[in-house]
Amino acid sequence: MTPLQAPETKPSVLIIDDEPKICILIKKFLDQSKLFKNVVIAESVSIALMKIRNEDFDLVIVDYNLPDKKGTDFIDIVSKSIKYRKVKFILISGYLDNRSMMDVINVGIKNVLVKPFTRTALIEKICNVMNLKNTKL
């Protein structure tokens, strides 16, 4: 009898952006990579908070500018909870001035991707943050 092996677990991702086209494009990039078991979209911080309470995510890709709060506010709220201590974050933004960069630094965000970005840049950043191997770049 062979010992049972744990199946390879693929990470789940939550994408938070108020631009539907950006969400759909990122989701498509991630689905095509076949590196993730689940990719979920939220259009605001309040919706994202509901989703993260009801489902486990390994990675959150969040836009800086959202209609109800800043992406850094979401990261700050979530990262203070022990339940979400293992969640990784990537902040995306089309524009970060000096003031918003200070906000990003103060929250402790190390992974930022500036829009527009390529599929390759996104997947490389995610693989780096999540320690994933991607052979399809």
VOLUM-121818 format. One record per residue: residue number from 1; residue in one letter; x, y, z of N, C-alpha, C, CB in turn. Coordinates in Angstrom, 1 decimal, decimal comma. Glycine has a CB too. Layout:
! VOLUM-121818
i / aa / nu / nv / nw / cau / cav / caw / cu / cv / cw / cbu / cbv / cbw
NUM / A / X / Y / Z / X / Y / Z / X / Y / Z / X / Y / Z
...
This chain:
! VOLUM-121818
i / aa / nu / nv / nw / cau / cav / caw / cu / cv / cw / cbu / cbv / cbw
1 / M / 0,8 / -1,2 / 0,0 / 0,0 / 0,0 / 0,0 / 0,9 / 1,3 / 0,0 / -0,9 / 0,0 / 1,2
2 / T / 0,6 / 2,2 / -0,9 / 1,4 / 3,4 / -0,9 / 0,8 / 4,5 / 0,0 / 1,5 / 3,9 / -2,4
3 / P / 1,6 / 5,3 / 0,6 / 1,0 / 6,3 / 1,5 / 0,3 / 7,4 / 0,6 / 2,2 / 7,0 / 2,3
4 / L / -0,7 / 7,9 / 1,2 / -1,5 / 8,9 / 0,5 / -0,7 / 10,2 / 0,3 / -2,8 / 9,2 / 1,2
5 / Q / -0,7 / 10,8 / -0,8 / 0,0 / 12,0 / -1,1 / -1,0 / 13,1 / -1,2 / 0,8 / 11,9 / -2,4
6 / A / -0,6 / 14,2 / -0,6 / -1,5 / 15,4 / -0,6 / -1,5 / 16,0 / -2,1 / -1,0 / 16,5 / 0,4
7 / P / -2,6 / 16,3 / -2,6 / -2,7 / 16,8 / -4,0 / -2,0 / 18,2 / -4,0 / -4,1 / 16,9 / -4,5
8 / E / -1,4 / 18,5 / -5,1 / -0,8 / 19,8 / -5,3 / -1,9 / 20,9 / -5,1 / -0,1 / 19,9 / -6,7
9 / T / -1,6 / 21,8 / -4,2 / -2,6 / 22,8 / -4,0 / -2,3 / 24,0 / -4,7 / -2,8 / 23,1 / -2,5
10 / K / -3,2 / 24,5 / -5,6 / -3,0 / 25,7 / -6,3 / -3,6 / 26,8 / -5,5 / -3,6 / 25,6 / -7,7
11 / P / -3,0 / 28,0 / -5,6 / -3,5 / 29,2 / -4,8 / -4,8 / 29,7 / -5,4 / -2,5 / 30,2 / -4,7
12 / S / -5,6 / 30,4 / -4,5 / -6,7 / 31,1 / -4,9 / -6,4 / 32,6 / -4,9 / -8,0 / 30,8 / -4,0
13 / V / -7,0 / 33,3 / -5,9 / -6,7 / 34,8 / -6,0 / -8,0 / 35,6 / -6,0 / -5,9 / 35,0 / -7,3
14 / L / -7,9 / 36,7 / -5,3 / -8,9 / 37,7 / -5,3 / -8,4 / 39,0 / -6,0 / -9,4 / 38,1 / -3,8
15 / I / -9,1 / 39,4 / -7,0 / -8,8 / 40,6 / -7,8 / -9,7 / 41,7 / -7,4 / -8,8 / 40,4 / -9,3
16 / I / -9,2 / 42,9 / -7,0 / -10,1 / 44,0 / -6,6 / -9,7 / 45,2 / -7,5 / -9,9 / 44,3 / -5,1
17 / D / -10,6 / 45,5 / -8,3 / -10,5 / 46,7 / -9,2 / -11,8 / 47,2 / -9,6 / -9,6 / 46,4 / -10,5
18 / D / -12,1 / 48,5 / -9,7 / -13,4 / 49,0 / -10,1 / -13,6 / 49,1 / -11,6 / -13,6 / 50,4 / -9,5
19 / E / -12,5 / 48,8 / -12,3 / -12,6 / 48,8 / -13,8 / -12,9 / 47,3 / -14,3 / -11,4 / 49,3 / -14,5
20 / P / -14,1 / 47,0 / -14,7 / -14,5 / 45,6 / -15,1 / -13,5 / 45,1 / -16,2 / -15,9 / 45,6 / -15,7
21 / K / -13,1 / 45,9 / -17,1 / -12,2 / 45,4 / -18,2 / -10,9 / 44,9 / -17,6 / -12,0 / 46,5 / -19,2
22 / I / -10,4 / 45,7 / -16,6 / -9,1 / 45,3 / -16,0 / -9,3 / 43,9 / -15,2 / -8,6 / 46,4 / -15,0
23 / C / -10,4 / 43,8 / -14,5 / -10,6 / 42,6 / -13,7 / -10,7 / 41,4 / -14,7 / -12,0 / 42,7 / -13,0
24 / I / -11,5 / 41,5 / -15,8 / -11,7 / 40,5 / -16,7 / -10,3 / 40,1 / -17,4 / -12,7 / 40,9 / -17,8
25 / L / -9,5 / 41,1 / -17,7 / -8,2 / 40,8 / -18,4 / -7,3 / 40,1 / -17,4 / -7,6 / 42,2 / -18,8
26 / I / -7,2 / 40,5 / -16,2 / -6,3 / 39,9 / -15,2 / -6,8 / 38,4 / -14,9 / -6,3 / 40,7 / -13,8
27 / K / -8,1 / 38,3 / -14,8 / -8,7 / 36,9 / -14,6 / -8,4 / 36,0 / -15,7 / -10,2 / 37,0 / -14,4
28 / K / -8,5 / 36,6 / -17,0 / -8,2 / 35,8 / -18,2 / -6,7 / 35,4 / -18,2 / -8,5 / 36,6 / -19,4
29 / F / -5,8 / 36,3 / -17,8 / -4,4 / 36,0 / -17,8 / -4,1 / 34,9 / -16,8 / -3,6 / 37,3 / -17,4
30 / L / -4,7 / 35,0 / -15,6 / -4,5 / 34,0 / -14,5 / -5,1 / 32,6 / -14,9 / -5,1 / 34,5 / -13,2
31 / D / -6,3 / 32,6 / -15,5 / -6,9 / 31,4 / -15,9 / -6,1 / 30,7 / -16,9 / -8,3 / 31,6 / -16,4
32 / Q / -5,6 / 31,4 / -17,9 / -4,7 / 30,9 / -19,0 / -3,4 / 30,3 / -18,4 / -4,4 / 31,9 / -20,0
33 / S / -2,9 / 30,8 / -17,3 / -1,7 / 30,3 / -16,8 / -1,8 / 28,9 / -16,2 / -1,1 / 31,3 / -15,8
34 / K / -3,0 / 28,6 / -15,8 / -3,4 / 27,3 / -15,1 / -2,6 / 27,1 / -13,8 / -3,1 / 26,2 / -16,1
35 / L / -2,2 / 28,2 / -13,2 / -1,5 / 28,1 / -11,9 / -2,4 / 28,3 / -10,7 / -0,4 / 29,2 / -11,9
36 / F / -3,7 / 28,6 / -10,9 / -4,6 / 28,9 / -9,8 / -5,8 / 28,1 / -9,9 / -4,9 / 30,4 / -9,9
37 / K / -6,3 / 27,7 / -8,7 / -7,5 / 26,9 / -8,6 / -8,8 / 27,8 / -8,7 / -7,5 / 26,1 / -7,3
38 / N / -8,7 / 29,0 / -8,3 / -9,9 / 29,9 / -8,2 / -9,4 / 31,3 / -8,4 / -10,6 / 29,7 / -6,9
39 / V / -10,1 / 32,1 / -9,2 / -9,9 / 33,5 / -9,4 / -11,2 / 34,2 / -9,2 / -9,2 / 33,8 / -10,8
40 / V / -11,3 / 35,1 / -8,2 / -12,5 / 35,8 / -7,9 / -12,3 / 37,3 / -8,1 / -13,0 / 35,5 / -6,5
41 / I / -13,4 / 38,0 / -8,5 / -13,3 / 39,4 / -8,8 / -14,2 / 40,2 / -7,8 / -13,7 / 39,7 / -10,2
42 / A / -13,7 / 41,3 / -7,3 / -14,5 / 42,3 / -6,5 / -14,3 / 43,7 / -7,0 / -14,2 / 42,2 / -5,0
43 / E / -15,4 / 44,5 / -7,0 / -15,3 / 45,8 / -7,6 / -15,0 / 46,9 / -6,6 / -16,6 / 46,1 / -8,3
44 / S / -15,0 / 46,6 / -5,3 / -14,8 / 47,6 / -4,3 / -14,3 / 46,9 / -3,0 / -16,1 / 48,3 / -3,9
45 / V / -13,8 / 47,7 / -2,1 / -13,3 / 47,2 / -0,8 / -14,4 / 46,5 / 0,0 / -12,6 / 48,3 / 0,0
46 / S / -15,5 / 47,1 / 0,0 / -16,6 / 46,5 / 0,8 / -17,0 / 45,1 / 0,3 / -17,9 / 47,4 / 0,8
47 / I / -17,1 / 45,0 / -1,0 / -17,4 / 43,7 / -1,6 / -16,3 / 42,7 / -1,4 / -17,7 / 43,8 / -3,2
48 / A / -15,0 / 43,2 / -1,5 / -13,9 / 42,3 / -1,3 / -13,8 / 41,8 / 0,1 / -12,6 / 43,1 / -1,6
49 / L / -14,2 / 42,7 / 1,1 / -14,2 / 42,3 / 2,5 / -15,2 / 41,2 / 2,8 / -14,5 / 43,5 / 3,4
50 / M / -16,3 / 41,2 / 2,1 / -17,3 / 40,2 / 2,2 / -16,8 / 38,9 / 1,6 / -18,7 / 40,6 / 1,5
51 / K / -16,2 / 39,0 / 0,5 / -15,7 / 37,8 / -0,2 / -14,5 / 37,1 / 0,6 / -15,2 / 38,1 / -1,6
52 / I / -13,7 / 37,9 / 1,1 / -12,5 / 37,3 / 1,9 / -13,0 / 36,7 / 3,2 / -11,4 / 38,4 / 2,1
53 / R / -14,1 / 37,2 / 3,7 / -14,6 / 36,6 / 5,0 / -15,3 / 35,2 / 4,7 / -15,6 / 37,5 / 5,6
54 / N / -15,8 / 35,0 / 3,4 / -16,5 / 33,8 / 3,1 / -15,6 / 32,8 / 2,3 / -17,7 / 34,2 / 2,3
55 / E / -14,5 / 33,1 / 1,9 / -13,6 / 32,2 / 1,1 / -12,2 / 32,5 / 1,4 / -13,9 / 32,5 / -0,4
56 / D / -11,4 / 31,5 / 1,3 / -9,9 / 31,6 / 1,6 / -9,2 / 32,0 / 0,3 / -9,3 / 30,3 / 2,2
57 / F / -8,3 / 33,0 / 0,4 / -7,5 / 33,4 / -0,7 / -6,0 / 33,4 / -0,3 / -7,9 / 34,8 / -1,2
58 / D / -5,2 / 33,1 / -1,2 / -3,7 / 33,1 / -0,9 / -3,1 / 34,4 / -1,4 / -3,1 / 31,9 / -1,6
59 / L / -3,7 / 35,0 / -2,4 / -3,2 / 36,2 / -3,0 / -4,3 / 37,2 / -3,3 / -2,4 / 35,9 / -4,3
60 / V / -4,0 / 38,5 / -3,0 / -5,0 / 39,5 / -3,4 / -4,2 / 40,5 / -4,3 / -5,6 / 40,2 / -2,1
61 / I / -4,8 / 40,7 / -5,4 / -4,3 / 41,8 / -6,4 / -5,3 / 42,9 / -6,2 / -4,2 / 41,2 / -7,9
62 / V / -4,8 / 44,1 / -5,7 / -5,8 / 45,2 / -5,4 / -5,3 / 46,5 / -6,0 / -5,9 / 45,3 / -3,9
63 / D / -6,2 / 47,2 / -6,6 / -6,0 / 48,5 / -7,2 / -5,8 / 49,5 / -6,1 / -7,1 / 48,9 / -8,2
64 / Y / -5,0 / 50,5 / -6,3 / -4,8 / 51,6 / -5,3 / -6,1 / 52,4 / -5,2 / -3,6 / 52,5 / -5,7
65 / N / -6,6 / 52,9 / -6,3 / -7,8 / 53,8 / -6,3 / -9,1 / 52,9 / -6,5 / -7,7 / 54,8 / -7,4
66 / L / -9,9 / 52,9 / -5,4 / -11,2 / 52,2 / -5,5 / -12,3 / 53,2 / -5,1 / -11,2 / 50,9 / -4,6
67 / P / -13,5 / 52,9 / -5,5 / -14,6 / 53,9 / -5,2 / -14,9 / 54,1 / -3,7 / -15,8 / 53,4 / -5,9
68 / D / -14,7 / 53,1 / -2,9 / -15,1 / 53,3 / -1,5 / -14,0 / 53,5 / -0,5 / -15,9 / 52,1 / -1,0
69 / K / -12,8 / 53,0 / -0,8 / -11,6 / 53,2 / 0,0 / -10,4 / 53,0 / -0,9 / -11,5 / 52,2 / 1,2
70 / K / -9,2 / 53,2 / -0,4 / -8,0 / 52,9 / -1,2 / -7,6 / 51,5 / -1,0 / -6,8 / 53,9 / -0,7
71 / G / -6,9 / 50,9 / -1,9 / -6,4 / 49,5 / -1,8 / -5,6 / 49,3 / -0,6 / -5,7 / 49,2 / -3,1
72 / T / -4,8 / 50,4 / -0,2 / -4,0 / 50,3 / 1,0 / -4,8 / 50,1 / 2,2 / -3,1 / 51,5 / 1,1
73 / D / -6,0 / 50,7 / 2,2 / -7,0 / 50,6 / 3,4 / -7,4 / 49,1 / 3,5 / -8,2 / 51,5 / 3,2
74 / F / -7,7 / 48,5 / 2,4 / -8,1 / 47,1 / 2,4 / -6,9 / 46,2 / 2,9 / -8,4 / 46,6 / 0,9
75 / I / -5,7 / 46,4 / 2,4 / -4,6 / 45,7 / 2,9 / -4,3 / 45,9 / 4,4 / -3,3 / 46,1 / 2,1
76 / D / -4,5 / 47,1 / 4,8 / -4,3 / 47,4 / 6,2 / -5,3 / 46,7 / 7,1 / -4,4 / 48,9 / 6,5
77 / I / -6,6 / 46,7 / 6,7 / -7,6 / 46,0 / 7,4 / -7,4 / 44,5 / 7,5 / -9,0 / 46,3 / 6,8
78 / V / -7,1 / 43,9 / 6,4 / -7,0 / 42,5 / 6,3 / -5,7 / 42,0 / 7,0 / -7,0 / 42,0 / 4,8
79 / S / -4,6 / 42,7 / 6,8 / -3,3 / 42,2 / 7,3 / -3,3 / 42,3 / 8,9 / -2,2 / 43,0 / 6,7
80 / K / -4,2 / 43,0 / 9,5 / -4,2 / 43,1 / 10,9 / -4,9 / 41,9 / 11,6 / -4,9 / 44,4 / 11,4
81 / S / -5,6 / 41,1 / 10,8 / -6,3 / 39,9 / 11,3 / -5,4 / 38,7 / 11,2 / -7,5 / 39,7 / 10,5
82 / I / -5,3 / 37,9 / 12,3 / -4,5 / 36,7 / 12,4 / -5,0 / 35,7 / 11,3 / -4,6 / 36,1 / 13,8
83 / K / -6,3 / 35,7 / 11,0 / -6,9 / 34,8 / 10,1 / -6,3 / 34,9 / 8,7 / -8,4 / 35,0 / 10,0
84 / Y / -5,9 / 36,1 / 8,3 / -5,4 / 36,4 / 7,0 / -3,8 / 36,6 / 7,0 / -6,1 / 37,6 / 6,4
85 / R / -3,1 / 36,2 / 8,0 / -1,7 / 36,5 / 8,1 / -0,9 / 36,0 / 6,9 / -1,2 / 36,1 / 9,4
86 / K / -1,4 / 34,9 / 6,3 / -0,6 / 34,3 / 5,2 / -0,9 / 34,8 / 3,8 / -0,8 / 32,8 / 5,2
87 / V / -1,9 / 35,7 / 3,8 / -2,3 / 36,2 / 2,5 / -1,2 / 37,2 / 1,9 / -3,7 / 37,0 / 2,6
88 / K / -0,9 / 37,0 / 0,7 / 0,1 / 37,9 / 0,0 / -0,7 / 38,9 / -0,8 / 1,0 / 37,1 / -0,9
89 / F / -0,1 / 40,1 / -1,0 / -0,7 / 41,2 / -1,7 / 0,2 / 41,8 / -2,8 / -1,1 / 42,3 / -0,7
90 / I / -0,5 / 42,1 / -3,9 / 0,1 / 42,9 / -5,0 / -0,7 / 44,1 / -5,2 / 0,4 / 42,0 / -6,3
91 / L / -0,2 / 45,3 / -5,1 / -0,9 / 46,5 / -5,4 / -0,7 / 46,9 / -6,8 / -0,5 / 47,7 / -4,4
92 / I / -1,8 / 47,2 / -7,5 / -1,7 / 47,7 / -8,9 / -2,2 / 49,1 / -9,0 / -2,4 / 46,7 / -9,9
93 / S / -1,6 / 49,9 / -9,8 / -2,0 / 51,3 / -10,0 / -1,5 / 51,9 / -11,3 / -1,5 / 52,2 / -8,8
94 / G / -2,4 / 52,8 / -11,8 / -2,0 / 53,5 / -13,0 / -1,2 / 54,7 / -12,7 / -3,2 / 53,9 / -13,8
95 / Y / -1,3 / 55,2 / -11,5 / -0,5 / 56,4 / -11,1 / -0,3 / 56,4 / -9,6 / -1,3 / 57,6 / -11,6
96 / L / 0,9 / 56,5 / -9,2 / 1,3 / 56,7 / -7,8 / 2,2 / 57,9 / -7,7 / 2,0 / 55,4 / -7,2
97 / D / 1,7 / 59,0 / -7,0 / 2,5 / 60,1 / -6,8 / 3,3 / 59,9 / -5,5 / 1,6 / 61,5 / -6,7
98 / N / 4,0 / 60,9 / -5,1 / 4,9 / 60,8 / -3,9 / 4,0 / 60,6 / -2,6 / 5,7 / 62,1 / -3,7
99 / R / 2,9 / 61,2 / -2,5 / 2,0 / 61,1 / -1,4 / 1,4 / 59,6 / -1,3 / 0,9 / 62,1 / -1,4
100 / S / 0,9 / 59,1 / -2,4 / 0,4 / 57,8 / -2,4 / 1,5 / 56,7 / -2,2 / -0,4 / 57,5 / -3,7
101 / M / 2,7 / 57,0 / -2,7 / 3,8 / 56,1 / -2,5 / 4,2 / 56,0 / -1,0 / 5,1 / 56,5 / -3,3
102 / M / 4,0 / 57,1 / -0,3 / 4,3 / 57,1 / 1,1 / 3,2 / 56,3 / 1,8 / 4,3 / 58,6 / 1,7
103 / D / 2,0 / 56,3 / 1,4 / 0,9 / 55,5 / 1,9 / 1,2 / 54,0 / 1,7 / -0,5 / 55,9 / 1,2
104 / V / 1,7 / 53,7 / 0,5 / 2,0 / 52,3 / 0,2 / 3,1 / 51,8 / 1,1 / 2,4 / 52,2 / -1,3
105 / I / 4,2 / 52,6 / 1,3 / 5,3 / 52,3 / 2,1 / 4,9 / 52,1 / 3,6 / 6,4 / 53,3 / 2,0
106 / N / 4,0 / 53,0 / 4,0 / 3,6 / 53,0 / 5,4 / 2,8 / 51,8 / 5,8 / 2,8 / 54,3 / 5,8
107 / V / 2,0 / 51,2 / 4,8 / 1,3 / 50,0 / 5,0 / 2,1 / 48,8 / 4,9 / 0,1 / 49,9 / 4,0
108 / G / 3,3 / 49,0 / 4,4 / 4,3 / 47,9 / 4,3 / 4,2 / 47,0 / 3,0 / 4,1 / 47,0 / 5,5
109 / I / 3,6 / 47,6 / 2,0 / 3,5 / 46,9 / 0,7 / 4,8 / 47,0 / 0,0 / 2,3 / 47,6 / -0,1
110 / K / 5,2 / 45,8 / -0,4 / 6,5 / 45,6 / -1,1 / 6,3 / 45,3 / -2,6 / 7,4 / 44,6 / -0,4
111 / N / 5,1 / 44,8 / -2,9 / 4,9 / 44,4 / -4,3 / 3,9 / 45,3 / -5,0 / 4,4 / 42,9 / -4,3
112 / V / 4,4 / 46,1 / -5,9 / 3,6 / 47,0 / -6,7 / 3,8 / 46,7 / -8,2 / 4,0 / 48,5 / -6,3
113 / L / 2,7 / 46,8 / -8,9 / 2,8 / 46,6 / -10,4 / 2,1 / 47,8 / -11,0 / 2,1 / 45,3 / -10,8
114 / V / 2,8 / 48,6 / -11,8 / 2,2 / 49,8 / -12,4 / 1,5 / 49,5 / -13,7 / 3,3 / 50,8 / -12,6
115 / K / 0,3 / 50,0 / -13,8 / -0,5 / 49,8 / -15,1 / 0,0 / 50,8 / -16,1 / -2,1 / 50,0 / -14,8
116 / P / 0,0 / 50,5 / -17,4 / -0,4 / 49,2 / -17,9 / 0,8 / 48,2 / -17,8 / -0,8 / 49,3 / -19,4
117 / F / 0,4 / 46,9 / -17,5 / 1,5 / 45,9 / -17,4 / 1,1 / 44,8 / -18,4 / 1,6 / 45,3 / -16,0
118 / T / 2,1 / 44,0 / -18,7 / 1,9 / 42,9 / -19,7 / 1,5 / 41,6 / -18,9 / 3,2 / 42,6 / -20,5
119 / R / 1,0 / 40,7 / -19,6 / 0,6 / 39,4 / -19,0 / 1,9 / 38,7 / -18,4 / 0,1 / 38,4 / -20,1
120 / T / 3,0 / 38,8 / -19,1 / 4,3 / 38,2 / -18,6 / 4,7 / 38,9 / -17,3 / 5,4 / 38,4 / -19,7
121 / A / 4,6 / 40,3 / -17,3 / 5,0 / 41,0 / -16,1 / 4,1 / 40,6 / -14,9 / 5,0 / 42,5 / -16,3
122 / L / 2,8 / 40,4 / -15,1 / 1,9 / 40,1 / -14,1 / 2,2 / 38,7 / -13,5 / 0,5 / 40,1 / -14,6
123 / I / 2,3 / 37,7 / -14,4 / 2,6 / 36,3 / -14,0 / 4,0 / 36,2 / -13,3 / 2,5 / 35,4 / -15,3
124 / E / 5,0 / 36,9 / -13,8 / 6,3 / 36,9 / -13,2 / 6,2 / 37,4 / -11,8 / 7,3 / 37,7 / -14,0
125 / K / 5,5 / 38,5 / -11,6 / 5,4 / 39,2 / -10,3 / 4,6 / 38,2 / -9,3 / 4,6 / 40,5 / -10,4
126 / I / 3,6 / 37,6 / -9,8 / 2,8 / 36,6 / -9,0 / 3,7 / 35,4 / -8,6 / 1,5 / 36,2 / -9,7
127 / C / 4,4 / 34,9 / -9,6 / 5,2 / 33,7 / -9,3 / 6,3 / 34,1 / -8,3 / 5,9 / 33,2 / -10,6
128 / N / 6,8 / 35,3 / -8,4 / 7,9 / 35,7 / -7,5 / 7,3 / 35,8 / -6,0 / 8,5 / 37,1 / -7,9
129 / V / 6,1 / 36,5 / -5,9 / 5,5 / 36,7 / -4,6 / 5,0 / 35,4 / -4,0 / 4,3 / 37,7 / -4,8
130 / M / 4,5 / 34,5 / -4,8 / 3,9 / 33,3 / -4,3 / 4,9 / 32,1 / -4,3 / 2,7 / 32,9 / -5,1
131 / N / 6,1 / 32,3 / -4,8 / 7,1 / 31,2 / -4,9 / 6,6 / 30,1 / -5,8 / 7,5 / 30,6 / -3,6
132 / L / 6,0 / 30,4 / -6,9 / 5,5 / 29,5 / -7,9 / 6,4 / 29,3 / -9,0 / 4,1 / 29,9 / -8,4
133 / K / 6,4 / 28,1 / -9,6 / 7,2 / 27,9 / -10,8 / 6,3 / 27,9 / -12,0 / 8,0 / 26,5 / -10,8
134 / N / 6,6 / 28,8 / -13,0 / 5,8 / 28,9 / -14,2 / 6,6 / 28,5 / -15,4 / 5,1 / 30,3 / -14,4
135 / T / 6,3 / 27,4 / -16,0 / 7,0 / 27,0 / -17,2 / 6,4 / 27,5 / -18,5 / 7,1 / 25,5 / -17,2
136 / K / 5,3 / 28,3 / -18,4 / 4,6 / 28,7 / -19,6 / 4,8 / 30,1 / -19,9 / 3,2 / 28,4 / -19,5
137 / L / 5,8 / 30,8 / -19,4 / 6,0 / 32,2 / -19,7 / 6,5 / 32,4 / -21,1 / 7,0 / 32,8 / -18,7
